[in-house]
Amino acid sequence: MICSEETIVAQLPFAGMHTVEKLKVFERYLAAYVTVLKRTSFETVFFDAFAGTGEIPIEEGGGLFQDVEEAEPFIEGSAKRALGVRPPFRRYIFVEQSKKKAALLEQLKRDFPYLSERIHIERSDANIAVDEFCKKTDWKRTRSVMFLDPFGNQVGWGTIEAIARTRAIDLWYLFPAHLGINRQISASGQFDKYKAASLDKVLGTSEWREQFVAQINRENLWGEIEQTSFKQSTVDSVTRFMIERMKTVFKGVVLDEWLPLGRRGSHWYSLIFACANPNPNAKEIAERVARAVMVRK
């Protein structure tokens, strides 16, 4: 059973509401995007790198869980929302590594028969699929909106760089600021080599060590100087760090604002927007629309 956001808002508490909010922001941007480009000659492509199944199950208590065959009710996910936008995109690329979820995505071709020839479903690692798409597409003739919605630290910095190099993609990135980054560092500033390697991959640098962890010298009872460390990063400062990193590669614009998302009002993820197109008119429109749709409604 597909439920409207209004029904979910009325019946469920804060758990799961961040998912609805994220999708509504995203859907509003897509609607504006296709309206702006409908009178141009560009081929428009929607690219969803973590497409899932097209629907998102909601627990009776308001949370999300993974058993899509037993869950009820459902809300429409990013793939279905993109297919519902008018005018339609010229192509839709849905990437999903799970064989089971990719098979369920095939249902979209039956649900949207008039768009079936435009729908392409790829079973692949998201980073590989994005890299190939960026390298093989003729960006003089193509424009794209891309959605990166990982459940952890799956997106490598190389993928962000590949998107930026196209100078033609508008990106919405659900950055795992708390769950993937800040939570990996203990209050005393400690982290193991595996967590450090994961953060290096996502952020594309080791400089976070100096910014997220502070070192102080203290004199002990015997008059000796000891160095201790503590975590000074917050979810907000981690998000700002990532935004500044993205500004080094995106030639269009990266919004300084972001949408904090998480269950029951917590800040687990940061929804970040970036436009790779350096054209002054294009980036001005993208920035204005993205800032407008990101307002909580």
C-alpha positions as protocol buffer text, in pm:
chain_id: "A"
residue {
  index: 1
  type: MET
  ca { x: 0 y: 0 z: 0 }
}
residue {
  index: 2
  type: ILE
  ca { x: 143 y: 338 z: -104 }
}
residue {
  index: 3
  type: CYS
  ca { x: 79 y: 609 z: 154 }
}
residue {
  index: 4
  type: SER
  ca { x: 90 y: 983 z: 102 }
}
residue {
  index: 5
  type: GLU
  ca { x: 329 y: 1199 z: 302 }
}
residue {
  index: 6
  type: GLU
  ca { x: 27 y: 1366 z: 461 }
}
residue {
  index: 7
  type: THR
  ca { x: -99 y: 1032 z: 592 }
}
residue {
  index: 8
  type: ILE
  ca { x: 242 y: 948 z: 735 }
}
residue {
  index: 9
  type: VAL
  ca { x: 280 y: 1289 z: 894 }
}
residue {
  index: 10
  type: ALA
  ca { x: -61 y: 1251 z: 1058 }
}
residue {
  index: 11
  type: GLN
  ca { x: -12 y: 895 z: 1184 }
}
residue {
  index: 12
  type: LEU
  ca { x: 356 y: 858 z: 1264 }
}
residue {
  index: 13
  type: PRO
  ca { x: 585 y: 1030 z: 1515 }
}
residue {
  index: 14
  type: PHE
  ca { x: 924 y: 1176 z: 1427 }
}
residue {
  index: 15
  type: ALA
  ca { x: 1084 y: 843 z: 1333 }
}
residue {
  index: 16
  type: GLY
  ca { x: 1108 y: 813 z: 955 }
}
residue {
  index: 17
  type: MET
  ca { x: 998 y: 1171 z: 896 }
}
residue {
  index: 18
  type: HIS
  ca { x: 1351 y: 1268 z: 786 }
}
residue {
  index: 19
  type: THR
  ca { x: 1313 y: 1033 z: 491 }
}
residue {
  index: 20
  type: VAL
  ca { x: 990 y: 1198 z: 383 }
}
residue {
  index: 21
  type: GLU
  ca { x: 1143 y: 1544 z: 420 }
}
residue {
  index: 22
  type: LYS
  ca { x: 1450 y: 1452 z: 217 }
}
residue {
  index: 23
  type: LEU
  ca { x: 1240 y: 1313 z: -66 }
}
residue {
  index: 24
  type: LYS
  ca { x: 1009 y: 1613 z: -78 }
}
residue {
  index: 25
  type: VAL
  ca { x: 1304 y: 1852 z: -109 }
}
residue {
  index: 26
  type: PHE
  ca { x: 1450 y: 1636 z: -383 }
}
residue {
  index: 27
  type: GLU
  ca { x: 1118 y: 1608 z: -570 }
}
residue {
  index: 28
  type: ARG
  ca { x: 1063 y: 1985 z: -564 }
}
residue {
  index: 29
  type: TYR
  ca { x: 1405 y: 2040 z: -716 }
}
residue {
  index: 30
  type: LEU
  ca { x: 1343 y: 1789 z: -996 }
}
residue {
  index: 31
  type: ALA
  ca { x: 1014 y: 1958 z: -1086 }
}
residue {
  index: 32
  type: ALA
  ca { x: 1187 y: 2295 z: -1114 }
}
residue {
  index: 33
  type: TYR
  ca { x: 1483 y: 2148 z: -1302 }
}
residue {
  index: 34
  type: VAL
  ca { x: 1283 y: 1989 z: -1586 }
}
residue {
  index: 35
  type: THR
  ca { x: 1074 y: 2304 z: -1617 }
}
residue {
  index: 36
  type: VAL
  ca { x: 1383 y: 2520 z: -1667 }
}
residue {
  index: 37
  type: LEU
  ca { x: 1543 y: 2284 z: -1920 }
}
residue {
  index: 38
  type: LYS
  ca { x: 1234 y: 2184 z: -2120 }
}
residue {
  index: 39
  type: ARG
  ca { x: 1294 y: 2450 z: -2386 }
}
residue {
  index: 40
  type: THR
  ca { x: 1661 y: 2365 z: -2433 }
}
residue {
  index: 41
  type: SER
  ca { x: 1822 y: 2110 z: -2666 }
}
residue {
  index: 42
  type: PHE
  ca { x: 2001 y: 1927 z: -2384 }
}
residue {
  index: 43
  type: GLU
  ca { x: 1937 y: 1558 z: -2322 }
}
residue {
  index: 44
  type: THR
  ca { x: 1835 y: 1539 z: -1957 }
}
residue {
  index: 45
  type: VAL
  ca { x: 1934 y: 1241 z: -1743 }
}
residue {
  index: 46
  type: PHE
  ca { x: 1829 y: 1149 z: -1392 }
}
residue {
  index: 47
  type: PHE
  ca { x: 2089 y: 931 z: -1219 }
}
residue {
  index: 48
  type: ASP
  ca { x: 2012 y: 756 z: -890 }
}
residue {
  index: 49
  type: ALA
  ca { x: 2325 y: 582 z: -761 }
}
residue {
  index: 50
  type: PHE
  ca { x: 2156 y: 400 z: -468 }
}
residue {
  index: 51
  type: ALA
  ca { x: 1814 y: 344 z: -618 }
}
residue {
  index: 52
  type: GLY
  ca { x: 1682 y: 76 z: -381 }
}
residue {
  index: 53
  type: THR
  ca { x: 1349 y: -67 z: -498 }
}
residue {
  index: 54
  type: GLY
  ca { x: 1148 y: 244 z: -586 }
}
residue {
  index: 55
  type: GLU
  ca { x: 948 y: 220 z: -265 }
}
residue {
  index: 56
  type: ILE
  ca { x: 1042 y: 266 z: 100 }
}
residue {
  index: 57
  type: PRO
  ca { x: 876 y: 56 z: 374 }
}
residue {
  index: 58
  type: ILE
  ca { x: 760 y: 228 z: 692 }
}
residue {
  index: 59
  type: GLU
  ca { x: 727 y: 39 z: 1019 }
}
residue {
  index: 60
  type: GLU
  ca { x: 403 y: 60 z: 1210 }
}
residue {
  index: 61
  type: GLY
  ca { x: 598 y: 244 z: 1480 }
}
residue {
  index: 62
  type: GLY
  ca { x: 736 y: 493 z: 1231 }
}
residue {
  index: 63
  type: GLY
  ca { x: 1083 y: 361 z: 1149 }
}
residue {
  index: 64
  type: LEU
  ca { x: 1238 y: 220 z: 835 }
}
residue {
  index: 65
  type: PHE
  ca { x: 1347 y: -139 z: 794 }
}
residue {
  index: 66
  type: GLN
  ca { x: 1488 y: -365 z: 527 }
}
residue {
  index: 67
  type: ASP
  ca { x: 1237 y: -646 z: 468 }
}
residue {
  index: 68
  type: VAL
  ca { x: 1059 y: -492 z: 172 }
}
residue {
  index: 69
  type: GLU
  ca { x: 842 y: -797 z: 111 }
}
residue {
  index: 70
  type: GLU
  ca { x: 681 y: -791 z: 455 }
}
residue {
  index: 71
  type: ALA
  ca { x: 676 y: -418 z: 524 }
}
residue {
  index: 72
  type: GLU
  ca { x: 357 y: -214 z: 501 }
}
residue {
  index: 73
  type: PRO
  ca { x: 277 y: 60 z: 426 }
}
residue {
  index: 74
  type: PHE
  ca { x: 513 y: 213 z: 172 }
}
residue {
  index: 75
  type: ILE
  ca { x: 604 y: 559 z: 51 }
}
residue {
  index: 76
  type: GLU
  ca { x: 740 y: 635 z: -294 }
}
residue {
  index: 77
  type: GLY
  ca { x: 1119 y: 646 z: -308 }
}
residue {
  index: 78
  type: SER
  ca { x: 1343 y: 867 z: -519 }
}
residue {
  index: 79
  type: ALA
  ca { x: 1313 y: 651 z: -832 }
}
residue {
  index: 80
  type: LYS
  ca { x: 933 y: 665 z: -848 }
}
residue {
  index: 81
  type: ARG
  ca { x: 927 y: 1033 z: -766 }
}
residue {
  index: 82
  type: ALA
  ca { x: 1169 y: 1108 z: -1049 }
}
residue {
  index: 83
  type: LEU
  ca { x: 955 y: 910 z: -1292 }
}
residue {
  index: 84
  type: GLY
  ca { x: 649 y: 1106 z: -1185 }
}
residue {
  index: 85
  type: VAL
  ca { x: 800 y: 1448 z: -1265 }
}
residue {
  index: 86
  type: ARG
  ca { x: 667 y: 1627 z: -1573 }
}
residue {
  index: 87
  type: PRO
  ca { x: 797 y: 1691 z: -1829 }
}
residue {
  index: 88
  type: PRO
  ca { x: 995 y: 1366 z: -1805 }
}
residue {
  index: 89
  type: PHE
  ca { x: 1369 y: 1325 z: -1826 }
}
residue {
  index: 90
  type: ARG
  ca { x: 1507 y: 1184 z: -2148 }
}
residue {
  index: 91
  type: ARG
  ca { x: 1680 y: 901 z: -1961 }
}
residue {
  index: 92
  type: TYR
  ca { x: 1663 y: 748 z: -1615 }
}
residue {
  index: 93
  type: ILE
  ca { x: 1954 y: 548 z: -1478 }
}
residue {
  index: 94
  type: PHE
  ca { x: 1892 y: 352 z: -1159 }
}
residue {
  index: 95
  type: VAL
  ca { x: 2193 y: 183 z: -1003 }
}
residue {
  index: 96
  type: GLU
  ca { x: 2150 y: -88 z: -742 }
}
residue {
  index: 97
  type: GLN
  ca { x: 2409 y: -345 z: -636 }
}
residue {
  index: 98
  type: SER
  ca { x: 2161 y: -581 z: -470 }
}
residue {
  index: 99
  type: LYS
  ca { x: 2028 y: -845 z: -709 }
}
residue {
  index: 100
  type: LYS
  ca { x: 1699 y: -864 z: -520 }
}
residue {
  index: 101
  type: LYS
  ca { x: 1641 y: -488 z: -519 }
}
residue {
  index: 102
  type: ALA
  ca { x: 1748 y: -451 z: -882 }
}
residue {
  index: 103
  type: ALA
  ca { x: 1489 y: -714 z: -979 }
}
residue {
  index: 104
  type: LEU
  ca { x: 1220 y: -517 z: -795 }
}
residue {
  index: 105
  type: LEU
  ca { x: 1327 y: -203 z: -981 }
}
residue {
  index: 106
  type: GLU
  ca { x: 1232 y: -375 z: -1307 }
}
residue {
  index: 107
  type: GLN
  ca { x: 870 y: -333 z: -1194 }
}
residue {
  index: 108
  type: LEU
  ca { x: 909 y: 39 z: -1268 }
}
residue {
  index: 109
  type: LYS
  ca { x: 907 y: -35 z: -1640 }
}
residue {
  index: 110
  type: ARG
  ca { x: 563 y: -190 z: -1600 }
}
residue {
  index: 111
  type: ASP
  ca { x: 440 y: 83 z: -1368 }
}
residue {
  index: 112
  type: PHE
  ca { x: 552 y: 352 z: -1614 }
}
residue {
  index: 113
  type: PRO
  ca { x: 506 y: 183 z: -1957 }
}
residue {
  index: 114
  type: TYR
  ca { x: 525 y: 513 z: -2144 }
}
residue {
  index: 115
  type: LEU
  ca { x: 876 y: 565 z: -2000 }
}
residue {
  index: 116
  type: SER
  ca { x: 996 y: 204 z: -2013 }
}
residue {
  index: 117
  type: GLU
  ca { x: 1241 y: 262 z: -2298 }
}
residue {
  index: 118
  type: ARG
  ca { x: 1397 y: 550 z: -2108 }
}
residue {
  index: 119
  type: ILE
  ca { x: 1458 y: 348 z: -1790 }
}
residue {
  index: 120
  type: HIS
  ca { x: 1797 y: 181 z: -1751 }
}
residue {
  index: 121
  type: ILE
  ca { x: 1870 y: -37 z: -1448 }
}
residue {
  index: 122
  type: GLU
  ca { x: 2229 y: -126 z: -1365 }
}
residue {
  index: 123
  type: ARG
  ca { x: 2352 y: -379 z: -1112 }
}
residue {
  index: 124
  type: SER
  ca { x: 2682 y: -226 z: -1009 }
}
residue {
  index: 125
  type: ASP
  ca { x: 2884 y: -64 z: -737 }
}
residue {
  index: 126
  type: ALA
  ca { x: 2767 y: 298 z: -722 }
}
residue {
  index: 127
  type: ASN
  ca { x: 3118 y: 447 z: -743 }
}
residue {
  index: 128
  type: ILE
  ca { x: 3201 y: 245 z: -1055 }
}
residue {
  index: 129
  type: ALA
  ca { x: 2868 y: 326 z: -1221 }
}
residue {
  index: 130
  type: VAL
  ca { x: 2903 y: 700 z: -1153 }
}
residue {
  index: 131
  type: ASP
  ca { x: 3261 y: 708 z: -1282 }
}
residue {
  index: 132
  type: GLU
  ca { x: 3166 y: 532 z: -1607 }
}
residue {
  index: 133
  type: PHE
  ca { x: 2864 y: 757 z: -1657 }
}
residue {
  index: 134
  type: CYS
  ca { x: 3075 y: 1068 z: -1608 }
}
residue {
  index: 135
  type: LYS
  ca { x: 3348 y: 950 z: -1845 }
}
residue {
  index: 136
  type: LYS
  ca { x: 3127 y: 819 z: -2128 }
}
residue {
  index: 137
  type: THR
  ca { x: 2861 y: 1090 z: -2148 }
}
residue {
  index: 138
  type: ASP
  ca { x: 2884 y: 1377 z: -2398 }
}
residue {
  index: 139
  type: TRP
  ca { x: 2850 y: 1668 z: -2158 }
}
residue {
  index: 140
  type: LYS
  ca { x: 2827 y: 1925 z: -2437 }
}
residue {
  index: 141
  type: ARG
  ca { x: 2483 y: 1785 z: -2515 }
}
residue {
  index: 142
  type: THR
  ca { x: 2375 y: 1645 z: -2179 }
}
residue {
  index: 143
  type: ARG
  ca { x: 2265 y: 1776 z: -1841 }
}
residue {
  index: 144
  type: SER
  ca { x: 2193 y: 1561 z: -1537 }
}
residue {
  index: 145
  type: VAL
  ca { x: 2063 y: 1557 z: -1183 }
}
residue {
  index: 146
  type: MET
  ca { x: 2233 y: 1297 z: -963 }
}
residue {
  index: 147
  type: PHE
  ca { x: 2119 y: 1164 z: -628 }
}
residue {
  index: 148
  type: LEU
  ca { x: 2371 y: 1004 z: -391 }
}
residue {
  index: 149
  type: ASP
  ca { x: 2185 y: 848 z: -100 }
}
residue {
  index: 150
  type: PRO
  ca { x: 2425 y: 600 z: 64 }
}
residue {
  index: 151
  type: PHE
  ca { x: 2351 y: 429 z: 396 }
}
residue {
  index: 152
  type: GLY
  ca { x: 2711 y: 472 z: 511 }
}
residue {
  index: 153
  type: ASN
  ca { x: 3055 y: 562 z: 381 }
}
residue {
  index: 154
  type: GLN
  ca { x: 3006 y: 408 z: 38 }
}
residue {
  index: 155
  type: VAL
  ca { x: 3079 y: 722 z: -166 }
}
residue {
  index: 156
  type: GLY
  ca { x: 3450 y: 776 z: -223 }
}
residue {
  index: 157
  type: TRP
  ca { x: 3603 y: 1119 z: -280 }
}
residue {
  index: 158
  type: GLY
  ca { x: 3705 y: 1010 z: -630 }
}
residue {
  index: 159
  type: THR
  ca { x: 3336 y: 984 z: -715 }
}
residue {
  index: 160
  type: ILE
  ca { x: 3275 y: 1341 z: -601 }
}
residue {
  index: 161
  type: GLU
  ca { x: 3567 y: 1457 z: -816 }
}
residue {
  index: 162
  type: ALA
  ca { x: 3434 y: 1270 z: -1120 }
}
residue {
  index: 163
  type: ILE
  ca { x: 3095 y: 1440 z: -1084 }
}
residue {
  index: 164
  type: ALA
  ca { x: 3255 y: 1783 z: -1049 }
}
residue {
  index: 165
  type: ARG
  ca { x: 3471 y: 1733 z: -1360 }
}
residue {
  index: 166
  type: THR
  ca { x: 3164 y: 1696 z: -1584 }
}
residue {
  index: 167
  type: ARG
  ca { x: 3071 y: 2062 z: -1529 }
}
residue {
  index: 168
  type: ALA
  ca { x: 2717 y: 1955 z: -1611 }
}
residue {
  index: 169
  type: ILE
  ca { x: 2571 y: 1763 z: -1314 }
}
residue {
  index: 170
  type: ASP
  ca { x: 2356 y: 1898 z: -1032 }
}
residue {
  index: 171
  type: LEU
  ca { x: 2422 y: 1684 z: -727 }
}
residue {
  index: 172
  type: TRP
  ca { x: 2218 y: 1610 z: -416 }
}
residue {
  index: 173
  type: TYR
  ca { x: 2434 y: 1421 z: -167 }
}
residue {
  index: 174
  type: LEU
  ca { x: 2306 y: 1274 z: 159 }
}
residue {
  index: 175
  type: PHE
  ca { x: 2637 y: 1305 z: 340 }
}
residue {
  index: 176
  type: PRO
  ca { x: 2672 y: 1073 z: 647 }
}
residue {
  index: 177
  type: ALA
  ca { x: 2806 y: 1351 z: 870 }
}
residue {
  index: 178
  type: HIS
  ca { x: 2733 y: 1180 z: 1202 }
}
residue {
  index: 179
  type: LEU
  ca { x: 2681 y: 809 z: 1134 }
}
residue {
  index: 180
  type: GLY
  ca { x: 2969 y: 778 z: 890 }
}
residue {
  index: 181
  type: ILE
  ca { x: 3213 y: 1044 z: 1009 }
}
residue {
  index: 182
  type: ASN
  ca { x: 3179 y: 1210 z: 1349 }
}
residue {
  index: 183
  type: ARG
  ca { x: 3067 y: 896 z: 1532 }
}
residue {
  index: 184
  type: GLN
  ca { x: 3383 y: 715 z: 1424 }
}
residue {
  index: 185
  type: ILE
  ca { x: 3596 y: 935 z: 1651 }
}
residue {
  index: 186
  type: SER
  ca { x: 3577 y: 881 z: 2026 }
}
residue {
  index: 187
  type: ALA
  ca { x: 3535 y: 1165 z: 2277 }
}
residue {
  index: 188
  type: SER
  ca { x: 3904 y: 1129 z: 2360 }
}
residue {
  index: 189
  type: GLY
  ca { x: 3994 y: 1178 z: 1994 }
}
residue {
  index: 190
  type: GLN
  ca { x: 4080 y: 814 z: 1931 }
}
residue {
  index: 191
  type: PHE
  ca { x: 4014 y: 616 z: 1612 }
}
residue {
  index: 192
  type: ASP
  ca { x: 4158 y: 297 z: 1472 }
}
residue {
  index: 193
  type: LYS
  ca { x: 4328 y: 264 z: 1136 }
}
residue {
  index: 194
  type: TYR
  ca { x: 4022 y: 113 z: 968 }
}
residue {
  index: 195
  type: LYS
  ca { x: 3798 y: 403 z: 1069 }
}
residue {
  index: 196
  type: ALA
  ca { x: 4067 y: 650 z: 969 }
}
residue {
  index: 197
  type: ALA
  ca { x: 4097 y: 487 z: 626 }
}
residue {
  index: 198
  type: SER
  ca { x: 3720 y: 509 z: 580 }
}
residue {
  index: 199
  type: LEU
  ca { x: 3720 y: 881 z: 663 }
}
residue {
  index: 200
  type: ASP
  ca { x: 4017 y: 940 z: 432 }
}
residue {
  index: 201
  type: LYS
  ca { x: 3822 y: 774 z: 149 }
}
residue {
  index: 202
  type: VAL
  ca { x: 3504 y: 977 z: 200 }
}
residue {
  index: 203
  type: LEU
  ca { x: 3671 y: 1313 z: 264 }
}
residue {
  index: 204
  type: GLY
  ca { x: 3957 y: 1268 z: 19 }
}
residue {
  index: 205
  type: THR
  ca { x: 4220 y: 1392 z: 263 }
}
residue {
  index: 206
  type: SER
  ca { x: 4382 y: 1318 z: 598 }
}
residue {
  index: 207
  type: GLU
  ca { x: 4359 y: 1684 z: 703 }
}
residue {
  index: 208
  type: TRP
  ca { x: 4048 y: 1608 z: 907 }
}
residue {
  index: 209
  type: ARG
  ca { x: 4278 y: 1472 z: 1179 }
}
residue {
  index: 210
  type: GLU
  ca { x: 4403 y: 1821 z: 1259 }
}
residue {
  index: 211
  type: GLN
  ca { x: 4057 y: 1978 z: 1244 }
}
residue {
  index: 212
  type: PHE
  ca { x: 3848 y: 1712 z: 1416 }
}
residue {
  index: 213
  type: VAL
  ca { x: 4092 y: 1622 z: 1696 }
}
residue {
  index: 214
  type: ALA
  ca { x: 4269 y: 1870 z: 1926 }
}
residue {
  index: 215
  type: GLN
  ca { x: 4598 y: 1807 z: 2104 }
}
residue {
  index: 216
  type: ILE
  ca { x: 4683 y: 1974 z: 2434 }
}
residue {
  index: 217
  type: ASN
  ca { x: 4989 y: 1958 z: 2660 }
}
residue {
  index: 218
  type: ARG
  ca { x: 4939 y: 1920 z: 3034 }
}
residue {
  index: 219
  type: GLU
  ca { x: 5176 y: 1889 z: 3324 }
}
residue {
  index: 220
  type: ASN
  ca { x: 5124 y: 1576 z: 3535 }
}
residue {
  index: 221
  type: LEU
  ca { x: 5179 y: 1535 z: 3910 }
}
residue {
  index: 222
  type: TRP
  ca { x: 5551 y: 1477 z: 3857 }
}
residue {
  index: 223
  type: GLY
  ca { x: 5599 y: 1793 z: 3653 }
}
residue {
  index: 224
  type: GLU
  ca { x: 5622 y: 1605 z: 3326 }
}
residue {
  index: 225
  type: ILE
  ca { x: 5449 y: 1734 z: 3011 }
}
residue {
  index: 226
  type: GLU
  ca { x: 5197 y: 1490 z: 2868 }
}
residue {
  index: 227
  type: GLN
  ca { x: 5004 y: 1530 z: 2546 }
}
residue {
  index: 228
  type: THR
  ca { x: 4636 y: 1440 z: 2547 }
}
residue {
  index: 229
  type: SER
  ca { x: 4376 y: 1462 z: 2274 }
}
residue {
  index: 230
  type: PHE
  ca { x: 4002 y: 1515 z: 2254 }
}
residue {
  index: 231
  type: LYS
  ca { x: 3741 y: 1533 z: 1980 }
}
residue {
  index: 232
  type: GLN
  ca { x: 3649 y: 1890 z: 1892 }
}
residue {
  index: 233
  type: SER
  ca { x: 3440 y: 1816 z: 1585 }
}
residue {
  index: 234
  type: THR
  ca { x: 3061 y: 1835 z: 1575 }
}
residue {
  index: 235
  type: VAL
  ca { x: 2820 y: 1714 z: 1309 }
}
residue {
  index: 236
  type: ASP
  ca { x: 2791 y: 2073 z: 1186 }
}
residue {
  index: 237
  type: SER
  ca { x: 3167 y: 2126 z: 1167 }
}
residue {
  index: 238
  type: VAL
  ca { x: 3208 y: 1795 z: 984 }
}
residue {
  index: 239
  type: THR
  ca { x: 2945 y: 1907 z: 732 }
}
residue {
  index: 240
  type: ARG
  ca { x: 3116 y: 2243 z: 684 }
}
residue {
  index: 241
  type: PHE
  ca { x: 3447 y: 2062 z: 631 }
}
residue {
  index: 242
  type: MET
  ca { x: 3292 y: 1850 z: 354 }
}
residue {
  index: 243
  type: ILE
  ca { x: 3130 y: 2152 z: 190 }
}
residue {
  index: 244
  type: GLU
  ca { x: 3465 y: 2333 z: 182 }
}
residue {
  index: 245
  type: ARG
  ca { x: 3626 y: 2024 z: 34 }
}
residue {
  index: 246
  type: MET
  ca { x: 3361 y: 2008 z: -239 }
}
residue {
  index: 247
  type: LYS
  ca { x: 3416 y: 2375 z: -320 }
}
residue {
  index: 248
  type: THR
  ca { x: 3773 y: 2291 z: -422 }
}
residue {
  index: 249
  type: VAL
  ca { x: 3649 y: 2075 z: -713 }
}
residue {
  index: 250
  type: PHE
  ca { x: 3304 y: 2208 z: -811 }
}
residue {
  index: 251
  type: LYS
  ca { x: 3335 y: 2503 z: -1051 }
}
residue {
  index: 252
  type: GLY
  ca { x: 2970 y: 2599 z: -1021 }
}
residue {
  index: 253
  type: VAL
  ca { x: 2839 y: 2635 z: -668 }
}
residue {
  index: 254
  type: VAL
  ca { x: 2818 y: 2438 z: -344 }
}
residue {
  index: 255
  type: LEU
  ca { x: 2556 y: 2570 z: -105 }
}
residue {
  index: 256
  type: ASP
  ca { x: 2682 y: 2674 z: 237 }
}
residue {
  index: 257
  type: GLU
  ca { x: 2342 y: 2570 z: 373 }
}
residue {
  index: 258
  type: TRP
  ca { x: 2246 y: 2208 z: 422 }
}
residue {
  index: 259
  type: LEU
  ca { x: 1944 y: 2017 z: 546 }
}
residue {
  index: 260
  type: PRO
  ca { x: 2011 y: 1824 z: 871 }
}
residue {
  index: 261
  type: LEU
  ca { x: 1825 y: 1495 z: 872 }
}
residue {
  index: 262
  type: GLY
  ca { x: 1779 y: 1212 z: 1120 }
}
residue {
  index: 263
  type: ARG
  ca { x: 1521 y: 1033 z: 1327 }
}
residue {
  index: 264
  type: ARG
  ca { x: 1338 y: 1221 z: 1599 }
}
residue {
  index: 265
  type: GLY
  ca { x: 1506 y: 1549 z: 1515 }
}
residue {
  index: 266
  type: SER
  ca { x: 1862 y: 1418 z: 1548 }
}
residue {
  index: 267
  type: HIS
  ca { x: 2130 y: 1517 z: 1297 }
}
residue {
  index: 268
  type: TRP
  ca { x: 2260 y: 1199 z: 1134 }
}
residue {
  index: 269
  type: TYR
  ca { x: 2293 y: 1313 z: 774 }
}
residue {
  index: 270
  type: SER
  ca { x: 2342 y: 1642 z: 592 }
}
residue {
  index: 271
  type: LEU
  ca { x: 2170 y: 1690 z: 257 }
}
residue {
  index: 272
  type: ILE
  ca { x: 2419 y: 1890 z: 49 }
}
residue {
  index: 273
  type: PHE
  ca { x: 2365 y: 2049 z: -291 }
}
residue {
  index: 274
  type: ALA
  ca { x: 2633 y: 2118 z: -552 }
}
residue {
  index: 275
  type: CYS
  ca { x: 2620 y: 2237 z: -912 }
}
residue {
  index: 276
  type: ALA
  ca { x: 2913 y: 2147 z: -1137 }
}
residue {
  index: 277
  type: ASN
  ca { x: 2817 y: 2388 z: -1419 }
}
residue {
  index: 278
  type: PRO
  ca { x: 3038 y: 2701 z: -1414 }
}
residue {
  index: 279
  type: ASN
  ca { x: 2808 y: 2896 z: -1647 }
}
residue {
  index: 280
  type: PRO
  ca { x: 2703 y: 3206 z: -1447 }
}
residue {
  index: 281
  type: ASN
  ca { x: 2338 y: 3185 z: -1549 }
}
residue {
  index: 282
  type: ALA
  ca { x: 2314 y: 2811 z: -1487 }
}
residue {
  index: 283
  type: LYS
  ca { x: 2474 y: 2820 z: -1146 }
}
residue {
  index: 284
  type: GLU
  ca { x: 2270 y: 3123 z: -1038 }
}
residue {
  index: 285
  type: ILE
  ca { x: 1944 y: 2944 z: -1123 }
}
residue {
  index: 286
  type: ALA
  ca { x: 2059 y: 2619 z: -962 }
}
residue {
  index: 287
  type: GLU
  ca { x: 2164 y: 2797 z: -642 }
}
residue {
  index: 288
  type: ARG
  ca { x: 1840 y: 2995 z: -618 }
}
residue {
  index: 289
  type: VAL
  ca { x: 1616 y: 2692 z: -675 }
}
residue {
  index: 290
  type: ALA
  ca { x: 1815 y: 2462 z: -445 }
}
residue {
  index: 291
  type: ARG
  ca { x: 1807 y: 2716 z: -162 }
}
residue {
  index: 292
  type: ALA
  ca { x: 1433 y: 2766 z: -209 }
}
residue {
  index: 293
  type: VAL
  ca { x: 1338 y: 2397 z: -205 }
}
residue {
  index: 294
  type: MET
  ca { x: 1565 y: 2318 z: 89 }
}
residue {
  index: 295
  type: VAL
  ca { x: 1352 y: 2532 z: 320 }
}
residue {
  index: 296
  type: ARG
  ca { x: 1162 y: 2311 z: 563 }
}
residue {
  index: 297
  type: LYS
  ca { x: 792 y: 2306 z: 479 }
}
